[in-house]
Amino acid sequence: MFALSAVQAALREFGMDAWLLYDFRSTNLLARRVLDVPAAAVTTRRFFYLVPAQGEPHKLVHRIEAGVLDHLPGEKTVYLKWQELEAGIEALIAARTKVAMEYAPRNSNPYVSRVDAGTVELVRSFGAEVVSSGDLVQLFEATLDSEQQNLHREAAIHTDSAFARVWKFIAEGVASNGAVEETDVQNLILEHFAENELVTDHPPIVAVGPNSGDPHYETGTGADTAIRAGSLVLIDLWGKLDRPRAIYSDLTRVGYVGESVPDRYEEIFRIVASARDAGLAFLRKAFSEGRRVAGWEVDRACRRVIEKAGYGDAFVHRTGHSIGQETHGNGANIDDLETHEERRILARTCFSIEPGIYLPEFGIRSELNVLIDAHSMVHVTGGDPQQAVQAIV
């Protein structure tokens, strides 16, 4: 539910005059979530909602969809002609000098940049400085209430338990038939999800051998997709409970079909796990000291370990992503590679830490989920972090 007093308090804390929330044809999911606009609401015309740091909010809506923001507080201006729209925006801005929008300078953070350049130009033409609403969005869209935290934890129980079922299925299939197809394992995971009332936006990744060296491999498309004795297997699975406002759990683990895991696999796994644990230790120390920490800093803590080991060029993605009602949520990412993530990691947010090393012959990734509770305590969900390559026997 939209909380005006909380939004205004945040604006004053961040030194902003107002937050201008804008949407056109559902192009700004962040604004719609913050404003509690129903997903089914018809919005074929532009709307604006200005929340000042002090005083009453104001709505600017089209005559055809004049009631789209009626559930929110504040006066309403209705426009029809484009001239009326521009005059309405100018009136909203008035003497406000620093206005937050879903914008990032130089598109430095595309996860936040939901407002088109022309609209930003229009707002600027009325004398306002447009600043990023990135941390505001986090506070009012990416933070999880108690119910959502519990929904995440419940989903994590089922994503965690899927692995034991997968390892057993592979071991039995290889023992009886000599091989198991990647797609057979994928289907088993989807069955497990259905039995436990989990849904997912995309089937899990099951990657054997060289296929695991592709971070976004599509299961079943590799040159060789059979899992046999002596195979390394990477499993990346994510799901959430089939309930309103549910939060995803997203885990990656690796296994080897055989009793004795080759030294080369263990060597790379130890580097990846050390990087993962370095990021987790950095977070725990920062929060225990009450220090503000940005997503890029955690990425650096992890990436430094892999670079020191000589595999920096083989770590080809950010260290982690926000987790929410989508697998990749709208909070701060753990990233200083693809973007320089300057948004703060906030209490009541969830995200992954998942460093990896990807080589032509195989890839290793270890992914855990972190939940920061309301008291800024750092929790790992989805079971204990994997400590060694799983021997599948």
Secondary structure, DSSP 8 states (H G I E B T S, - for coil): ---HHHHHHHHHHHT-SEEEEEESTT--HHHHHHTT--TT----S-EEEEEESSS--EEEEEGGGTTTTTTS-SEEEEE-SHHHHHHHHHHHHTT--EEEES--GGGS-TTT--S-HHHHHHHHHTT-EEEE-HHHHIIIII---HHHHHHHHHHHHHHHHHHHHHHHHHHHHHHHHS-EEHHHHHHHHHHHHHHTTEE-SS--EEEEGGGGGSTT--TT-SS--EE-TT-EEEEEEEEEESSTT---EEEEEEEEESSS--HHHHHHHHHHHHHHHHHHHHHHHHHHTT---BHHHHHHHHHHHHHHTT-GGG--S-SB-EESSSSS-SS--B-SSSS---SB--TT-EEEE--EEE-SS-EEE-BEEEEE-TT--EEEESSS---S-EEE-
